[in-house]
Amino acid sequence: MAGMLYICATPIGNLEDITLRTLRVLKEVDLIAAEDTRHSIKLLNHFEITTPMTSYHEFNKYDKAKVLVEKMLAGTNIALITDAGTPAISDPGEELVRQCLEAGVEVTSLPGPSAFVTALTLSGKKTRRFCFEAFLPYDKKERGEVLSELKKETRTILLYEAPHKLKRTLADLYEVLGDRPVSIVKELTKKYETNLRTTLGKAIAYYEEEEPRGEYVLVIEGADRETLKEEEMKPFLEMTVPEHVQYYIDQGMDKKSAMKQVAKDRGVGKREIYQALLE
């Protein structure tokens, strides 16, 4: 029989957050695939787990995944762990999961700690709708494109950031999103856990005085729908009604459809648009 892959969430700080099920599986599987074996050995030693480990990380994720899939097809049961939190979330584990599923290897996920979920729940921001962006791209062009998309995002936004990049990220966010409310969370589940509830502008000033330390989760308030709508309509409202109608005709609409769209844009009835054209 083929083996299977167990996605095992591990603590993001406090070792007491590991589940009983995860401890059992880590002891029972044949092999543990760890992002950094030097880091994970501390966790395993703490819980007296002696299961063999192998490294699986960003720089070997494609080739090593093939090796691990072959092992599972041959009957090996493997547990996947990351340095902290849930594997496959902004993590090379997603590639291993993909290859397993394509090869017909059974995969199961053992729920547990996740930094962005933990940060969201204590942020005080809206939690019904949210988007997780992980780390912003390093490439300048791609970073700009993602930030432009986030400017129109109405859901609560969650980002990860390293301490040495925090200042730049806050500055970029402020430039594109404006002075949004933000919760800046670090040291989650640890003794010195902090939740700085502020705005992007004030955060920039704060970290000019305080050197960033630790791994950060930024929880940013989404854009206001009405404000976005006003910004989108502003160019149209500077046009005359005939210019506005002609704009849509030039886009390929017939006159009747164009008039209907203009009425919708301006929040008025079609009769008012018709009358304005007659005048």
Sequence and secondary structure as in RCSB ss.txt:
>XXXX:A:sequence
MAGMLYICATPIGNLEDITLRTLRVLKEVDLIAAEDTRHSIKLLNHFEITTPMTSYHEFNKYDKAKVLVEKMLAG
TNIALITDAGTPAISDPGEELVRQCLEAGVEVTSLPGPSAFVTALTLSGKKTRRFCFEAFLPYDKKERGEVLSEL
KKETRTILLYEAPHKLKRTLADLYEVLGDRPVSIVKELTKKYETNLRTTLGKAIAYYEEEEPRGEYVLVIEGADR
ETLKEEEMKPFLEMTVPEHVQYYIDQGMDKKSAMKQVAKDRGVGKREIYQALLE
>XXXX:A:secstr
   EEEEE B SS GGGS HHHHHHHHHSSEEEES HHHHHHHHHHTT    EEE  TTTHHHHHHHHHHHHHTT
  EEEE SSB TTSSSTHHHHHHHHHHHT EEEEE    HHHHHHHHH S  SSEEEEES  SSHHHHHHHHHHH
HT  SEEEEEE GGGHHHHHHHHHHHH S EEEEEESTTSTT EEEEEEHHHHHHHHHHS   S EEEEE    H
HHHHHHHHHHHHTS HHHHHHHHHHTT  HHHHHHHHHHHHTS HHHHHHHHH 
